[in-house]
Amino acid sequence: MTPSSTFVELNKSVHNRKSFDCGTEELNTFLQQFAVRHRDAGISKTMVLTSKDDEGAICAYYTLSHTEIERQSLPQSLAKKLPHYPIPVMLIAQLAVNKKSQGHGLGKISLICALQHAHEVNLHLPSYAVIVDALDDEVQGFYEPYGFSVLDTDNHRVRLFMPMKTVAQLFTK
């Protein structure tokens, strides 16, 4: 599958969610069964990168949502500068690449696009950081080289974060 050049919002009438397989059942199930429902409920937004060869085929996707973290979960050097109540953050809730498209850097491209999208949203609705919950050690190893740091462990998953100030530096001159 040759990916198109831009991510677009998931459209159940156009995009073939059922054929997507990234090799991780949880991520497949989310796209196939929950992404549209979550968008319709105003919970999250899923963006897809389609195939140039078949506009309905999905090469990769990411989902963004808002959540909050406890101030105490941040390193003390960061927490001491923040108010004593939950801190709003942007969540990369899902990010996956179709097995047919893996090995060509689409994970990195998807992450960059998700961070750019988070930065654009942050201009209108500020968040302190971008967070992601790593499904396993391999996923944690994917995010850390891009500047994500361990925040804490939640539901047996490592939660990683990147301050929004760092994200802004990536996309502003």
N, C-alpha and C positions, 0 to 999 in steps of 0.2 A: 504494500500500500504506500503510495506516495502522498505525503501530507500536503494539504493546502497551506497557504501562507498566513492565515489568521484564524484565531479562535472566534467562534460565534456562539450566541446563546443557544442552548439545547432546545430543539423544537421537535416535539414528539411526532408531528406530522411528516417531518423530513428525515430525521436521523434514526438510523437503525440501531436501537439500543440493545436489542436481543442478541445480535451477532458479536457484540463487544466481549472480548475475553483478554484480560490482562494477566491471568494466571492466579489471581487472588479473588476467591469467591466473594468475600465481603465487599470489595470494590466493584466487582461485576454486578452483584445484587443491588448495590446502591444505585448505580446508573440505570439498571434495567427496571427496577421497581419503585425507587423512592425519589429520584432526582426531580422528576416532574411534579410529584406531590409536594415536595418540600418547596419548590418554587411557587406553586399555586398557593401554598399556605403562607408565603412570605418569610420562609425560614432561611433559604439559601438561594444561590444562583449558580448554575452549572454551565460552564463554557466548554465547547467541544472543538476539536481540530479534526476536520473531516478529510477524507481522501480526495485527491485531485481526480482520481479515476472513477470514483463513485461517491457523489456528494452525500449519500445517506450513510456511508460507512464512517465509523468514528476511529481515528488513529489514536487520540489521546483526549483526556478531559481533566478538568479541575473544578472544584466546588468551593465557593467562599461563603462564609457566614460570619456573624458577630457572636461574641461570647464575652465572658469576663473571667478574670483571674483574681485571686486573693493577693493583695499587696505583699503579704508575708512570703509568698512563693518565689518572689524575685530575689536576686542577690541583694544583700543589704545596701551595697553602694548605690543601687538603683532605687530600691524601695524607700530609702530615707527621703527621697525627693518627691514622693508621691503622697496623695491624700490617704487617710485611713479608712478607705472603703473600697469595694471591688473595682478593679481597673478594666475598662473596656479594651478589648483586643479583637483583631481580625483573625479568623480561623481558616486555614486551608484545610477544609474538612475532608476532602478527597483529592487525590491526584494519581492518575494511572495512565499507562500507555498500553495499547493493544499489543498482544504478543506478536502480531504480524508486523508491527512497526518498531519493536524494541531493538536496541543496539545501534540506533542512529542519532542519539542525542536528544530525543523528544522529551525525555524526563526533564532534562536541564531546560529546554525551551519552554516546556509547560510551567516549570517553576518560575522562570523569568516572567512569563506572561501573567501568572497568578500574582506575583509580587508587584508587577506594574499595575495590574488591576486594583490590588489592595491600596497601592499608593494613590491612584486616582480617586478611589472612594474616600480615602483618608483626607483628601483636600476638602471634602464636603462634610464628612462625618468622622472626626478624629478618633483614632485608636492609638493606644500606647505602643503596641507591638503586633507582629504577626506570629501566630503560634501554629504548631502542627503536632498531632499525636502520632508518633511512630508506631506502626503495627508490630515491628520487630527490629532486631539489631541491624539487619540489612537496610531497612528504611531509614533508621537513625543514621547509618553510615552514608546514606545518600545526601541527607540534608546538612550534616555538619560541615563538610568542606565548603559549603556556600555561605557559611557564617552563622548558622543556627547553633544555639547553645542549649544545654540541658536546663530546663526550668524545674521540673519535678516529675514524679511518677504518679499517674492517675489511672485507675482501673488496670493495673499491671502493664501500662504502656508509658513509654517515656515521652514526656511533653517537652517540645523544643520551642525556642522563641528567638525572634530577631526584632530588636527595637525598631519602631517605625522611623526613627531618625536615620538609622542605617539604611533602611529601604529607600527613604527619600534621597539619600546620597547617591544611590544607584541610578536614579532617574532625573536628577536635576543637575544643571551645569553650574 
